Amino acid sequence: MSTDCTNKQTIKPSLINRWILDPGSNTHVTNTRAYGWKKRADGKGEVVKAGNQELQIQEWGDVVLLTDTPTGTQQIELTYVAYVPGFLTNVVGLSRCRSVGIHFDSGRDCLYQRRWNNVISKLQYMGGHWLIDSDSMERPDADSLLAASAHAHKKPSYEPRKQLQLTPEEAHIMWGHAGRQAIDHLPRSVDGLQLVDGDPAPKWKNCEICIQSKLTKLVSRRPPREPATRPFERISIDLVQLLERGEHCYNGDQYLFHMVDQDTKWHEGSCIPDKTKATLTRVFKRLLAKIERQYDSQVVTIRLDMEAGYVELLEICRDLGIALEPRATEAQNGGIERAGKSIVIRCRAIRLHAGLPKEYANECVMSAIYLLNRTPVEAIDWRCPYTKVKGVKPSVAHLEVIGARAYVLNEKLPRGAKLDSRALIGHL
């Protein structure tokens, strides 16, 4: 049996121990065995559908609610209520009430039975919801319910993830405000994503975040005279300053050591606290080792600028027989400059949209690299760099918007804190 319940799980945590009247639901649902719970039957594989999720019903039972009426507080009994541990609120399905002549008046914020003047419950309108319960002493602790919801409904690791279903505008936001053409080519370039009807991805001039993040100057657009013929044959390296001088990320990082492959448009990056010879040498050796071990390729040519700390890198390249293409001006290295600007622009858009402080610039820039490697690129026939490097389409079903609310299990609770919240609330 499958029961449809159309309330979306975007309820504020303060409503987790309240009862909401839902005109779109045909099922009563609760997340607790409080309210005088009387069990009727086990769930037997039945589910409640909420949005695009299917949540397991553990039991069926009856509850008793205290509600305000014109003559005082009265009891209302709800029968055949679905108990779903971890559900983000409690729901009174209005269509279940119709069979006993109970109707909803949104103008007067009340429920009445058969006649308009026979009011059986006065409702509280709060945050776009009509609340039916009145006795605050009867409600279970919200923190314990919130902690239970943080690790309820875990999917087994062998269960495949469901496809992301996004409108082009939502995909534009999730991919760090990528361009309209890149978004249009996403479904053919990645797995785990379905674009549904909705608002199209906006042009940059119609998106405030894009305007703030993408204004830039032009650099050379000329193609290289000796293009690469295989992955990681020719790479470019650049050092990107993440914050103003004297400022640091939350962990001390100041710079991004960035590499882009000319053939596949694949990005690699490492956030570092300084640009000393020792630091640059360490990340450079790790980069060459990763390309050789993980991607089974040998670098032939490297294009880089003349940073002071690059002296040791030049010696390493000479020892390994790697050709160097130093440059004198920014415009002479349009490819790496454009790639670096793409990362900075995507990073800036992610941070502005999520409202994160600048101290998280390193996390935002690594997220930008991750997304760029999974974004279709016109120069490689609207395929993703991931596909060019690894030979398969990337799966994106696991992606979430940066800045979304996240719940993390608190593993540092004292052993005796049995009733404390198990969840730490943060943001992705």
N, C-alpha and C positions, 0 to 999 in steps of 0.2 A: 504494500500500500504506500502511496506517495501523497503527502499532504502539501498543498501549496500555501506558502506563507510569504507575502510580498513585502513585509517590512524589511528595510535594508539595514545591515549591521554597521551603521554609522552613528550609533547612539552614544551620547556623551556618557562617560563613566558614572556621573551622578544619577543616571536613570537605571543603573544596573539592578537596583533593588526596588524599583517602582513598577507599577502596572500601567501599561499604555493601551488605550483603546485604539485598535487598528481597523479602519473601515475596509482595508484591502486584504485582510487575513481571514481564512476560513477555519483557523485552528487556534485554540488557546495554547499558549506556550509558557513554561516557567523554567527558570534556571536553578531552582531551589526546592527542597522538600519541606520548606516552612509553610506557613499559612494553613495549619491543620491538615497537612497532606494525607490523603487516604488512597493507597495504591489500589488500582483496579486490575492492571495487567502489565506484562512486560512488553517492551517495544517490538520484539520479534523482527528486527531488520527494517522497521519502518523509519522514514526520514521526514524531516521538515526541510522544505526548500526556502532558502532566504537569499535573494539575489541570484548569484550563479553558484551558490554553495548548497550542498546537501549535508545536513547535520543529523546525526543518529539520535533517534528517540530511545531513551533508556527505559522509561516507564510511562504508563498512563495512570492518571489518578484524578481525584477531586480536591479542590481547595475552597476555603472560605475567606472572603475579603470583607473588611470593614469599610464602608463608604458613607459619605455625607448625603443626607436627604433633607428636604424641607422641614421634616419633623425631628431631625436628630440623626445619630449614627445608627446604621442598620447593617445587617449581614447580607452578603450576596454569595451564593454558592455557584462555583463553576465546575462543571462535570467534564470528564474526558479531556483533561488537560495533559498536554505532552510535556514530559520532563526531559529537558535537553541541558545537561551540565555544561557550563561555559557560555551559554547563550547570553547576549549582551543586554538583554532586558527581559521583562515579562509582558506577555501580549494577551489582551482580551480580543478575540476575533469577533468582529461585529456581526458577521454573517451567521455565526453560531447562535446569536441572540434572536435572530429574526423569527425562528420557529416558535418562540414563546411570546411573540408580540412586542419585543423590546426594540425600540428605535432610538436613533441618535439625532439630537438637535444641536447643530454646531453654532447656531445663533445664540442659544441660551446656555450652551455648555452643559448639557445634561442628557441623561437617558430617561425615556419615559416608556411606560407599558400600555399599549393599546390606545389610550386617550392622551392627548397632548398635555393635559393638566395633571396626569398621574405620574409625577416625577419620582423615579426610584433611585436616582443617583445624580448628585451634583458633581461635575467634573472640574478639575483644575487644568487650565490651559497654560503650558510652560514650554518654551523653546520649540514651538511648532507641534507639540504633542498634547493630547488630552489624557490626563492622569486620573485614574479611577480610585486608587487606594487613598485612605485618609489618615490612618493611625500610624504615626512614625515609630511608635514603640513596637509595633508588630513586625516592622521590616527587618530582615537579616542584615548583618554587617556588610557594607558595600565593598570594603577592602578585601575581605575574604572571597567574595564573589568575583571581584576583578582579578585576583590572583588565580582563581580557578580557571577563568576564561583565558588567561595568558598561555596555559599549556593544555587546554582541552582540544579535542578533535585533532590530535596529531596524526599526520598521514604516515603510513609505513613507508620506509625508504624505497620499497619496490613498486609503490603506486606511482604511475606517471603523473606529472603535473598537468593540470588543465591548461588549455590555451589561454593566453591573455586576450581579452576582447576589449579593444580600445577604439575610440573614434580617432580620426586623423589628428584632431586637435589634442587629444589626450596623449597620443603617441609622440607628438611634437614636444610636449612637456616632459614626458618620461625619458626621451632621448636627449635631454638637455637642450631643447629648443633647436633641434636640427632643421635643415631646410625642407621646403615643401616637396621637392623632387625626391630627396632621400627618403622621406616618410612614405611617399607613394610607392617606392620600390621595396619597402621593408618586407611585405608579405612574401615576395618571391625570393628574398635574400636570407631570411631567417626562419627557424622553426619555432613553434609555440606562440605565434601571434596571429590574430585575426582582426583585420580592420573592419569595423562595422559602420553602418550609416550614421552620420553625425556631422558636426561642423568640420569643414576642411582645415588642414594645417594652415595657419595664417602666414601671409607674406611678412618678411621681417619688418617692413614699415608699418604694419598693422598690429604688431605685438610689442608692448611696452618693454618687456624683458629683452627681446631681441634688439630693439633700438638701443637700450642701455649697454648691451654687451657686445654688439657687433660693429659699431662705428670704428673704422680703422683706416689706415693709409694703405695705398697700393704698393706692391713690390713687384719684381720681375715676374712675368708670366711665361717667359720663353722656356720651352722644353729643354732638357739637358742634351748636349751634343752627343754624348755617348750613353744612351739609355741602357738600363739593366736588362739582362736577358734571362735571369732566374732570381728567385727569392734570396734576399740578403746578399746579393752580389755587390750592390752599391748602397751604402747607407749614409745618412746625414746625422750629425750629432750637434746638439745645441744645449745651452744652459739657460734656463728660464728663471728669472727672479720672481718669486711668488708674492712677496710683500715688500713694502717700502723699507729702505735701509733702517736698521735699528728695530724693526718689528720681526716677530717670530711666530710660527704656528704653535699650537698648543703643546707640541712635543719638541720644539726647538728647530724644526725644519725651516729653511729659508729659500731653497732652490729646488728646481726640478731638472734632473739630468735626463734629457729627452733624446730618443732615437726614432727615426722614421725610415722605413725601407722604401727605396725608390720603386721597386717592382710591385710589391703587394700593398703598399700604403699602410703597412702594419706599424703600430706605435709601441714603443717600450718606454717606461719611465721609472725613475727612482727619485724619491724626495730625500734631500740631503741637508744637513745643518750648515754646511759651509762649502767653499770651493777651493780648499787647500789641495796641494798635490796629492797628499795621502788619501783624501776622500775621493777625489776624481779618479785616481789610479785604481782604487778598490772597486768602484762601481763600473768602471770601464772593463776591467778584467772579468767581472761577473757577467757583464753583457756579452762579451765575446764567448765566454764559456757556455752561456745559455743558448746562443745562436747555434753553436757547434753541437751541443748535447741534445737539446730539445727539438731543434728545427733541422738538424742534420745538414747544416750549410756552413760554408766558409766565406768570410767577408773578404772581398778583393779590394774595394776602394771605399774610403771614408772621406766625407766632406765635413769640415769643421772650421770654426773660426779660431782666432789667435788669443784665446783666453790665457792668462798668465799661468794657470795651473795645468795647461795642456802640454807642457814641455815633456813631462814623463810619459804622457800618452803618445807623443810623437816617437819617443824612443821605443816604446812597446810595439808600435806599428812597424817601425823599421826592422826590429828584430823578427817580427812575424811575416815580413814581406808584404805588408798591406800598403797599397798606394794611398797617398794623401792628396786631397784637393783643398788646400787652404784658400780662404777668400779674404778680400780686403774690405768690402762693403756689404751692408745688409742686402742691398738690391741684387748682388751677385749670387745670392743663395736663396732665390725665391721659393724653392721647394720646401726647405726646412723652415724658413720663416713663415710661410703660409701654414705649414703643419703645426708649428708652434703656436701661431695665432689661433688656429682652429681649436687647439686644446685650451688655450686661455679663454677664448670666447665661450666654449662649451662649459668650462669650469665656472666662469663668471655667471653664466645664465643659471646653472645649477644652484649656485650659492644665493643669487638674488631671489630666485623663485622659492627656495626653501627657507629664506630668511635666516641663514646661518651666519655666525660672525666670521670675520676674516681669518680668525685663528684656525679655522677648519679648511683653509685653502688647499692644504696638502691632500686631505681626504677628497675634496671636490675635484682636484685635478686628476687623481688616480681614477675616480669614477668617470671623468670625462674620457680618459684614455680607454677604459673598459668599454664605454659606449661607442666611441669612434671606431674601435675594432669590430663593432657589430652594427655599423651603419653603412648602407650601400654607398659606393663611391663611383661617380661618373667615369673617372679615368680608368677604372677596371670593369667597364660594362655593367655598372650598377650592381656589382657583387660586393660582399663585405670583405674586408681584409682578412677576417677570420677564415672565410671560405678559401681564399687564395693560399693561406699559410697551411691550414690543416685539412683541406680537401673535403670538408663537410659543412653544411649550414650550421650556424650557431643556434642553440635553443635559448629563447628569451622568456620562457614561461615563468621563470623565477623572479623577474625584475619587479621592483617596486619604485615608486617615485621617491627621490631623495628628499628627506625632511618629513616623511610620513611617520606617524606615531608607531612606536615599537615597544614590545614588552619583553623584558629579559628576566630569566630566572635568577633570583638573588641567592647565590650559593654561599654567602657569608653570614647568614642568619645564625644567631646563637642556637645551640641545641635545644634550649628550653623555650624558644619563641615559637611555640606551636600555632598560636593564633594570629601571628603577624602576617602581613601581606607577603606573598612569595614573589611578587613581581616588582621589577624596577621599570619605571616608565621613562622612556627616552624617545629619540628620533633617529631614523635611519640616516 
